[in-house]
Amino acid sequence: MNDAQRIAKVGAYLARATRWHCPVCGRTPIFPRVATIRRVVDWFMPLDGCPRCGYAFEREPGYFLMAMWALNSGFASLLGLIVYFALEMAFDLSPLAQVGLAAMAIAGFNVLFARHAKAYFIAVDHLLDPHDRGGGDDRGNQRLRPRPQAPGPGRPDAPEPCETVPSVR
């Protein structure tokens, strides 16, 4: 794969994330449609996975912590600083009013950008570490290019398991 193809692939993944679509096939939405949202939590929770290509959107519990902490909070903090200093330069407001307006901008941005932060995180994660939905109950945490496996239980070259000690009552 040459550099132009890599750049096109990154651009396609980021464009799909901007539209909240699956990074693999680009057709299935990651989140429920806005018109179908009935609870606040539905705004923030992605669907289980793509029914078209089988890609699991959330691989494990806590998968989106980095997306919410680094992307969403990081960009919101930058926005808060920009709003604060813009208010400082443009208007003659008290520092408390500036902080209050900046905090409102941060809170609104966090709610509106949460879906994008998760979608961008899914796209970049798939770009760097592609996975496929497996048959187990691990919600799709199967690498597309499996690593060589070391000897272990259940393989012909595996060592015999140790004898277990009976429990004492």
mmCIF file of the C-alpha atoms, coordinates in Angstrom:
data_MODEL
# 
_entry.id   MODEL 
# 
loop_
_atom_site.group_PDB 
_atom_site.id 
_atom_site.type_symbol 
_atom_site.label_atom_id 
_atom_site.label_alt_id 
_atom_site.label_comp_id 
_atom_site.label_asym_id 
_atom_site.label_entity_id 
_atom_site.label_seq_id 
_atom_site.pdbx_PDB_ins_code 
_atom_site.Cartn_x 
_atom_site.Cartn_y 
_atom_site.Cartn_z 
_atom_site.occupancy 
_atom_site.B_iso_or_equiv 
_atom_site.pdbx_formal_charge 
_atom_site.auth_seq_id 
_atom_site.auth_comp_id 
_atom_site.auth_asym_id 
_atom_site.auth_atom_id 
_atom_site.pdbx_PDB_model_num 
ATOM 1   C CA . MET A 1 1   ? 0.000   0.000   0.000  1.00 0.00 ? 1   MET A CA 1 
ATOM 2   C CA . ASN A 1 2   ? 1.525   3.319   -1.043 1.00 0.00 ? 2   ASN A CA 1 
ATOM 3   C CA . ASP A 1 3   ? 1.230   6.648   0.752  1.00 0.00 ? 3   ASP A CA 1 
ATOM 4   C CA . ALA A 1 4   ? -1.645  7.932   -1.392 1.00 0.00 ? 4   ALA A CA 1 
ATOM 5   C CA . GLN A 1 5   ? -3.689  4.821   -0.601 1.00 0.00 ? 5   GLN A CA 1 
ATOM 6   C CA . ARG A 1 6   ? -2.955  5.172   3.124  1.00 0.00 ? 6   ARG A CA 1 
ATOM 7   C CA . ILE A 1 7   ? -4.031  8.812   3.099  1.00 0.00 ? 7   ILE A CA 1 
ATOM 8   C CA . ALA A 1 8   ? -7.212  7.898   1.192  1.00 0.00 ? 8   ALA A CA 1 
ATOM 9   C CA . LYS A 1 9   ? -7.942  5.154   3.739  1.00 0.00 ? 9   LYS A CA 1 
ATOM 10  C CA . VAL A 1 10  ? -7.483  7.545   6.680  1.00 0.00 ? 10  VAL A CA 1 
ATOM 11  C CA . GLY A 1 11  ? -9.668  10.130  4.938  1.00 0.00 ? 11  GLY A CA 1 
ATOM 12  C CA . ALA A 1 12  ? -12.392 7.545   4.286  1.00 0.00 ? 12  ALA A CA 1 
ATOM 13  C CA . TYR A 1 13  ? -12.400 6.385   7.919  1.00 0.00 ? 13  TYR A CA 1 
ATOM 14  C CA . LEU A 1 14  ? -12.555 9.940   9.255  1.00 0.00 ? 14  LEU A CA 1 
ATOM 15  C CA . ALA A 1 15  ? -15.314 10.886  6.779  1.00 0.00 ? 15  ALA A CA 1 
ATOM 16  C CA . ARG A 1 16  ? -17.332 7.855   7.884  1.00 0.00 ? 16  ARG A CA 1 
ATOM 17  C CA . ALA A 1 17  ? -16.796 8.805   11.529 1.00 0.00 ? 17  ALA A CA 1 
ATOM 18  C CA . THR A 1 18  ? -17.952 12.351  10.823 1.00 0.00 ? 18  THR A CA 1 
ATOM 19  C CA . ARG A 1 19  ? -21.217 10.917  9.467  1.00 0.00 ? 19  ARG A CA 1 
ATOM 20  C CA . TRP A 1 20  ? -21.429 8.467   12.444 1.00 0.00 ? 20  TRP A CA 1 
ATOM 21  C CA . HIS A 1 21  ? -21.163 5.448   10.117 1.00 0.00 ? 21  HIS A CA 1 
ATOM 22  C CA . CYS A 1 22  ? -19.367 2.122   10.481 1.00 0.00 ? 22  CYS A CA 1 
ATOM 23  C CA . PRO A 1 23  ? -15.630 2.502   9.748  1.00 0.00 ? 23  PRO A CA 1 
ATOM 24  C CA . VAL A 1 24  ? -15.512 -0.805  7.832  1.00 0.00 ? 24  VAL A CA 1 
ATOM 25  C CA . CYS A 1 25  ? -18.458 -0.668  5.428  1.00 0.00 ? 25  CYS A CA 1 
ATOM 26  C CA . GLY A 1 26  ? -19.417 2.999   5.782  1.00 0.00 ? 26  GLY A CA 1 
ATOM 27  C CA . ARG A 1 27  ? -23.138 2.319   5.459  1.00 0.00 ? 27  ARG A CA 1 
ATOM 28  C CA . THR A 1 28  ? -24.530 1.326   8.842  1.00 0.00 ? 28  THR A CA 1 
ATOM 29  C CA . PRO A 1 29  ? -24.928 4.053   11.482 1.00 0.00 ? 29  PRO A CA 1 
ATOM 30  C CA . ILE A 1 30  ? -22.951 3.688   14.713 1.00 0.00 ? 30  ILE A CA 1 
ATOM 31  C CA . PHE A 1 31  ? -25.646 5.383   16.807 1.00 0.00 ? 31  PHE A CA 1 
ATOM 32  C CA . PRO A 1 32  ? -29.442 5.249   16.734 1.00 0.00 ? 32  PRO A CA 1 
ATOM 33  C CA . ARG A 1 33  ? -31.061 7.953   14.639 1.00 0.00 ? 33  ARG A CA 1 
ATOM 34  C CA . VAL A 1 34  ? -31.742 11.198  16.482 1.00 0.00 ? 34  VAL A CA 1 
ATOM 35  C CA . ALA A 1 35  ? -35.490 10.859  15.797 1.00 0.00 ? 35  ALA A CA 1 
ATOM 36  C CA . THR A 1 36  ? -35.603 7.495   17.622 1.00 0.00 ? 36  THR A CA 1 
ATOM 37  C CA . ILE A 1 37  ? -33.896 8.650   20.826 1.00 0.00 ? 37  ILE A CA 1 
ATOM 38  C CA . ARG A 1 38  ? -36.214 8.295   23.817 1.00 0.00 ? 38  ARG A CA 1 
ATOM 39  C CA . ARG A 1 39  ? -33.766 8.585   26.745 1.00 0.00 ? 39  ARG A CA 1 
ATOM 40  C CA . VAL A 1 40  ? -30.697 10.731  27.342 1.00 0.00 ? 40  VAL A CA 1 
ATOM 41  C CA . VAL A 1 41  ? -28.452 7.665   27.554 1.00 0.00 ? 41  VAL A CA 1 
ATOM 42  C CA . ASP A 1 42  ? -29.476 6.681   23.999 1.00 0.00 ? 42  ASP A CA 1 
ATOM 43  C CA . TRP A 1 43  ? -27.674 9.781   22.712 1.00 0.00 ? 43  TRP A CA 1 
ATOM 44  C CA . PHE A 1 44  ? -24.369 8.552   24.126 1.00 0.00 ? 44  PHE A CA 1 
ATOM 45  C CA . MET A 1 45  ? -24.597 4.758   23.583 1.00 0.00 ? 45  MET A CA 1 
ATOM 46  C CA . PRO A 1 46  ? -23.572 3.260   20.236 1.00 0.00 ? 46  PRO A CA 1 
ATOM 47  C CA . LEU A 1 47  ? -25.356 0.284   18.751 1.00 0.00 ? 47  LEU A CA 1 
ATOM 48  C CA . ASP A 1 48  ? -23.897 -3.172  19.459 1.00 0.00 ? 48  ASP A CA 1 
ATOM 49  C CA . GLY A 1 49  ? -22.304 -3.544  16.065 1.00 0.00 ? 49  GLY A CA 1 
ATOM 50  C CA . CYS A 1 50  ? -22.732 -3.357  12.328 1.00 0.00 ? 50  CYS A CA 1 
ATOM 51  C CA . PRO A 1 51  ? -25.275 -5.903  11.071 1.00 0.00 ? 51  PRO A CA 1 
ATOM 52  C CA . ARG A 1 52  ? -23.908 -5.505  7.547  1.00 0.00 ? 52  ARG A CA 1 
ATOM 53  C CA . CYS A 1 53  ? -20.203 -6.291  8.080  1.00 0.00 ? 53  CYS A CA 1 
ATOM 54  C CA . GLY A 1 54  ? -20.258 -7.603  11.664 1.00 0.00 ? 54  GLY A CA 1 
ATOM 55  C CA . TYR A 1 55  ? -17.866 -5.037  13.130 1.00 0.00 ? 55  TYR A CA 1 
ATOM 56  C CA . ALA A 1 56  ? -18.390 -4.609  16.891 1.00 0.00 ? 56  ALA A CA 1 
ATOM 57  C CA . PHE A 1 57  ? -18.491 -0.949  17.865 1.00 0.00 ? 57  PHE A CA 1 
ATOM 58  C CA . GLU A 1 58  ? -17.765 -1.432  21.571 1.00 0.00 ? 58  GLU A CA 1 
ATOM 59  C CA . ARG A 1 59  ? -15.241 -4.214  22.125 1.00 0.00 ? 59  ARG A CA 1 
ATOM 60  C CA . GLU A 1 60  ? -15.158 -4.341  25.908 1.00 0.00 ? 60  GLU A CA 1 
ATOM 61  C CA . PRO A 1 61  ? -16.412 -2.488  28.978 1.00 0.00 ? 61  PRO A CA 1 
ATOM 62  C CA . GLY A 1 62  ? -14.640 0.849   29.306 1.00 0.00 ? 62  GLY A CA 1 
ATOM 63  C CA . TYR A 1 63  ? -13.688 0.913   25.631 1.00 0.00 ? 63  TYR A CA 1 
ATOM 64  C CA . PHE A 1 64  ? -14.729 4.550   25.192 1.00 0.00 ? 64  PHE A CA 1 
ATOM 65  C CA . LEU A 1 65  ? -13.042 5.981   28.287 1.00 0.00 ? 65  LEU A CA 1 
ATOM 66  C CA . MET A 1 66  ? -10.137 7.350   26.279 1.00 0.00 ? 66  MET A CA 1 
ATOM 67  C CA . ALA A 1 67  ? -12.497 8.769   23.661 1.00 0.00 ? 67  ALA A CA 1 
ATOM 68  C CA . MET A 1 68  ? -14.497 10.619  26.266 1.00 0.00 ? 68  MET A CA 1 
ATOM 69  C CA . TRP A 1 69  ? -11.545 11.697  28.369 1.00 0.00 ? 69  TRP A CA 1 
ATOM 70  C CA . ALA A 1 70  ? -8.996  12.688  25.735 1.00 0.00 ? 70  ALA A CA 1 
ATOM 71  C CA . LEU A 1 71  ? -11.040 13.655  22.704 1.00 0.00 ? 71  LEU A CA 1 
ATOM 72  C CA . ASN A 1 72  ? -14.263 15.021  24.109 1.00 0.00 ? 72  ASN A CA 1 
ATOM 73  C CA . SER A 1 73  ? -12.917 16.664  27.267 1.00 0.00 ? 73  SER A CA 1 
ATOM 74  C CA . GLY A 1 74  ? -9.726  17.809  25.574 1.00 0.00 ? 74  GLY A CA 1 
ATOM 75  C CA . PHE A 1 75  ? -11.492 19.592  22.736 1.00 0.00 ? 75  PHE A CA 1 
ATOM 76  C CA . ALA A 1 76  ? -14.073 20.999  25.158 1.00 0.00 ? 76  ALA A CA 1 
ATOM 77  C CA . SER A 1 77  ? -11.301 22.427  27.340 1.00 0.00 ? 77  SER A CA 1 
ATOM 78  C CA . LEU A 1 78  ? -9.698  24.086  24.318 1.00 0.00 ? 78  LEU A CA 1 
ATOM 79  C CA . LEU A 1 79  ? -13.071 25.505  23.346 1.00 0.00 ? 79  LEU A CA 1 
ATOM 80  C CA . GLY A 1 80  ? -13.545 26.824  26.890 1.00 0.00 ? 80  GLY A CA 1 
ATOM 81  C CA . LEU A 1 81  ? -10.197 28.602  26.762 1.00 0.00 ? 81  LEU A CA 1 
ATOM 82  C CA . ILE A 1 82  ? -10.983 30.100  23.362 1.00 0.00 ? 82  ILE A CA 1 
ATOM 83  C CA . VAL A 1 83  ? -14.411 31.309  24.541 1.00 0.00 ? 83  VAL A CA 1 
ATOM 84  C CA . TYR A 1 84  ? -12.946 32.777  27.732 1.00 0.00 ? 84  TYR A CA 1 
ATOM 85  C CA . PHE A 1 85  ? -10.209 34.717  25.940 1.00 0.00 ? 85  PHE A CA 1 
ATOM 86  C CA . ALA A 1 86  ? -12.581 35.829  23.166 1.00 0.00 ? 86  ALA A CA 1 
ATOM 87  C CA . LEU A 1 87  ? -14.941 37.220  25.805 1.00 0.00 ? 87  LEU A CA 1 
ATOM 88  C CA . GLU A 1 88  ? -11.972 38.860  27.553 1.00 0.00 ? 88  GLU A CA 1 
ATOM 89  C CA . MET A 1 89  ? -10.949 40.663  24.373 1.00 0.00 ? 89  MET A CA 1 
ATOM 90  C CA . ALA A 1 90  ? -14.387 41.504  22.964 1.00 0.00 ? 90  ALA A CA 1 
ATOM 91  C CA . PHE A 1 91  ? -16.474 42.435  26.019 1.00 0.00 ? 91  PHE A CA 1 
ATOM 92  C CA . ASP A 1 92  ? -16.019 44.121  29.366 1.00 0.00 ? 92  ASP A CA 1 
ATOM 93  C CA . LEU A 1 93  ? -17.388 41.304  31.549 1.00 0.00 ? 93  LEU A CA 1 
ATOM 94  C CA . SER A 1 94  ? -16.456 40.233  35.029 1.00 0.00 ? 94  SER A CA 1 
ATOM 95  C CA . PRO A 1 95  ? -14.203 37.171  35.295 1.00 0.00 ? 95  PRO A CA 1 
ATOM 96  C CA . LEU A 1 96  ? -17.053 35.245  36.932 1.00 0.00 ? 96  LEU A CA 1 
ATOM 97  C CA . ALA A 1 97  ? -19.348 35.934  33.948 1.00 0.00 ? 97  ALA A CA 1 
ATOM 98  C CA . GLN A 1 98  ? -16.591 34.908  31.537 1.00 0.00 ? 98  GLN A CA 1 
ATOM 99  C CA . VAL A 1 99  ? -16.009 31.642  33.398 1.00 0.00 ? 99  VAL A CA 1 
ATOM 100 C CA . GLY A 1 100 ? -19.765 30.981  33.528 1.00 0.00 ? 100 GLY A CA 1 
ATOM 101 C CA . LEU A 1 101 ? -20.210 31.517  29.788 1.00 0.00 ? 101 LEU A CA 1 
ATOM 102 C CA . ALA A 1 102 ? -17.153 29.404  29.017 1.00 0.00 ? 102 ALA A CA 1 
ATOM 103 C CA . ALA A 1 103 ? -18.495 26.618  31.285 1.00 0.00 ? 103 ALA A CA 1 
ATOM 104 C CA . MET A 1 104 ? -21.838 26.686  29.469 1.00 0.00 ? 104 MET A CA 1 
ATOM 105 C CA . ALA A 1 105 ? -20.031 26.409  26.140 1.00 0.00 ? 105 ALA A CA 1 
ATOM 106 C CA . ILE A 1 106 ? -18.002 23.460  27.486 1.00 0.00 ? 106 ILE A CA 1 
ATOM 107 C CA . ALA A 1 107 ? -21.109 21.663  28.773 1.00 0.00 ? 107 ALA A CA 1 
ATOM 108 C CA . GLY A 1 108 ? -22.994 22.114  25.513 1.00 0.00 ? 108 GLY A CA 1 
ATOM 109 C CA . PHE A 1 109 ? -20.016 21.046  23.448 1.00 0.00 ? 109 PHE A CA 1 
ATOM 110 C CA . ASN A 1 110 ? -19.500 17.903  25.570 1.00 0.00 ? 110 ASN A CA 1 
ATOM 111 C CA . VAL A 1 111 ? -23.056 16.767  24.905 1.00 0.00 ? 111 VAL A CA 1 
ATOM 112 C CA . LEU A 1 112 ? -22.994 17.583  21.200 1.00 0.00 ? 112 LEU A CA 1 
ATOM 113 C CA . PHE A 1 113 ? -19.496 16.224  20.476 1.00 0.00 ? 113 PHE A CA 1 
ATOM 114 C CA . ALA A 1 114 ? -19.767 12.965  22.481 1.00 0.00 ? 114 ALA A CA 1 
ATOM 115 C CA . ARG A 1 115 ? -20.997 10.953  19.486 1.00 0.00 ? 115 ARG A CA 1 
ATOM 116 C CA . HIS A 1 116 ? -18.280 12.329  17.227 1.00 0.00 ? 116 HIS A CA 1 
ATOM 117 C CA . ALA A 1 117 ? -15.583 11.594  19.805 1.00 0.00 ? 117 ALA A CA 1 
ATOM 118 C CA . LYS A 1 118 ? -16.697 7.962   20.020 1.00 0.00 ? 118 LYS A CA 1 
ATOM 119 C CA . ALA A 1 119 ? -17.027 7.645   16.237 1.00 0.00 ? 119 ALA A CA 1 
ATOM 120 C CA . TYR A 1 120 ? -13.539 9.090   15.651 1.00 0.00 ? 120 TYR A CA 1 
ATOM 121 C CA . PHE A 1 121 ? -12.142 6.789   18.335 1.00 0.00 ? 121 PHE A CA 1 
ATOM 122 C CA . ILE A 1 122 ? -13.728 3.736   16.664 1.00 0.00 ? 122 ILE A CA 1 
ATOM 123 C CA . ALA A 1 123 ? -12.381 4.790   13.252 1.00 0.00 ? 123 ALA A CA 1 
ATOM 124 C CA . VAL A 1 124 ? -8.824  5.449   14.425 1.00 0.00 ? 124 VAL A CA 1 
ATOM 125 C CA . ASP A 1 125 ? -8.809  2.290   16.538 1.00 0.00 ? 125 ASP A CA 1 
ATOM 126 C CA . HIS A 1 126 ? -9.935  0.213   13.554 1.00 0.00 ? 126 HIS A CA 1 
ATOM 127 C CA . LEU A 1 127 ? -7.347  1.898   11.367 1.00 0.00 ? 127 LEU A CA 1 
ATOM 128 C CA . LEU A 1 128 ? -4.506  1.104   13.782 1.00 0.00 ? 128 LEU A CA 1 
ATOM 129 C CA . ASP A 1 129 ? -5.737  -2.256  15.148 1.00 0.00 ? 129 ASP A CA 1 
ATOM 130 C CA . PRO A 1 130 ? -8.403  -3.849  12.911 1.00 0.00 ? 130 PRO A CA 1 
ATOM 131 C CA . HIS A 1 131 ? -10.733 -6.402  14.517 1.00 0.00 ? 131 HIS A CA 1 
ATOM 132 C CA . ASP A 1 132 ? -13.568 -8.600  13.336 1.00 0.00 ? 132 ASP A CA 1 
ATOM 133 C CA . ARG A 1 133 ? -16.646 -9.873  15.158 1.00 0.00 ? 133 ARG A CA 1 
ATOM 134 C CA . GLY A 1 134 ? -15.975 -13.336 16.516 1.00 0.00 ? 134 GLY A CA 1 
ATOM 135 C CA . GLY A 1 135 ? -18.346 -16.087 17.512 1.00 0.00 ? 135 GLY A CA 1 
ATOM 136 C CA . GLY A 1 136 ? -17.664 -15.847 21.240 1.00 0.00 ? 136 GLY A CA 1 
ATOM 137 C CA . ASP A 1 137 ? -19.207 -13.660 23.885 1.00 0.00 ? 137 ASP A CA 1 
ATOM 138 C CA . ASP A 1 138 ? -16.311 -11.197 23.903 1.00 0.00 ? 138 ASP A CA 1 
ATOM 139 C CA . ARG A 1 139 ? -18.325 -8.838  21.675 1.00 0.00 ? 139 ARG A CA 1 
ATOM 140 C CA . GLY A 1 140 ? -16.083 -8.987  18.648 1.00 0.00 ? 140 GLY A CA 1 
ATOM 141 C CA . ASN A 1 141 ? -12.610 -8.628  20.092 1.00 0.00 ? 141 ASN A CA 1 
ATOM 142 C CA . GLN A 1 142 ? -11.013 -10.825 17.412 1.00 0.00 ? 142 GLN A CA 1 
ATOM 143 C CA . ARG A 1 143 ? -7.914  -9.547  15.609 1.00 0.00 ? 143 ARG A CA 1 
ATOM 144 C CA . LEU A 1 144 ? -8.059  -9.639  11.807 1.00 0.00 ? 144 LEU A CA 1 
ATOM 145 C CA . ARG A 1 145 ? -4.400  -10.653 11.670 1.00 0.00 ? 145 ARG A CA 1 
ATOM 146 C CA . PRO A 1 146 ? -3.931  -13.018 14.620 1.00 0.00 ? 146 PRO A CA 1 
ATOM 147 C CA . ARG A 1 147 ? -0.631  -13.022 16.426 1.00 0.00 ? 147 ARG A CA 1 
ATOM 148 C CA . PRO A 1 148 ? 1.313   -16.284 16.606 1.00 0.00 ? 148 PRO A CA 1 
ATOM 149 C CA . GLN A 1 149 ? 0.147   -18.177 19.645 1.00 0.00 ? 149 GLN A CA 1 
ATOM 150 C CA . ALA A 1 150 ? 2.437   -19.548 22.284 1.00 0.00 ? 150 ALA A CA 1 
ATOM 151 C CA . PRO A 1 151 ? 1.890   -23.101 23.522 1.00 0.00 ? 151 PRO A CA 1 
ATOM 152 C CA . GLY A 1 152 ? -1.040  -23.345 25.892 1.00 0.00 ? 152 GLY A CA 1 
ATOM 153 C CA . PRO A 1 153 ? -3.937  -25.534 27.004 1.00 0.00 ? 153 PRO A CA 1 
ATOM 154 C CA . GLY A 1 154 ? -5.947  -27.136 24.218 1.00 0.00 ? 154 GLY A CA 1 
ATOM 155 C CA . ARG A 1 155 ? -3.159  -27.128 21.622 1.00 0.00 ? 155 ARG A CA 1 
ATOM 156 C CA . PRO A 1 156 ? -1.158  -30.217 20.671 1.00 0.00 ? 156 PRO A CA 1 
ATOM 157 C CA . ASP A 1 157 ? 2.150   -28.684 21.710 1.00 0.00 ? 157 ASP A CA 1 
ATOM 158 C CA . ALA A 1 158 ? 0.765   -27.531 25.066 1.00 0.00 ? 158 ALA A CA 1 
ATOM 159 C CA . PRO A 1 159 ? 2.343   -28.746 28.279 1.00 0.00 ? 159 PRO A CA 1 
ATOM 160 C CA . GLU A 1 160 ? 0.285   -30.936 30.551 1.00 0.00 ? 160 GLU A CA 1 
ATOM 161 C CA . PRO A 1 161 ? -1.703  -29.003 33.159 1.00 0.00 ? 161 PRO A CA 1 
ATOM 162 C CA . CYS A 1 162 ? -0.609  -29.173 36.757 1.00 0.00 ? 162 CYS A CA 1 
ATOM 163 C CA . GLU A 1 163 ? -2.493  -31.409 39.125 1.00 0.00 ? 163 GLU A CA 1 
ATOM 164 C CA . THR A 1 164 ? -4.973  -29.448 41.196 1.00 0.00 ? 164 THR A CA 1 
ATOM 165 C CA . VAL A 1 165 ? -4.925  -29.589 44.974 1.00 0.00 ? 165 VAL A CA 1 
ATOM 166 C CA . PRO A 1 166 ? -8.266  -30.552 46.524 1.00 0.00 ? 166 PRO A CA 1 
ATOM 167 C CA . SER A 1 167 ? -9.868  -27.836 48.636 1.00 0.00 ? 167 SER A CA 1 
ATOM 168 C CA . VAL A 1 168 ? -9.758  -28.169 52.412 1.00 0.00 ? 168 VAL A CA 1 
ATOM 169 C CA . ARG A 1 169 ? -12.972 -27.640 54.344 1.00 0.00 ? 169 ARG A CA 1 
# 
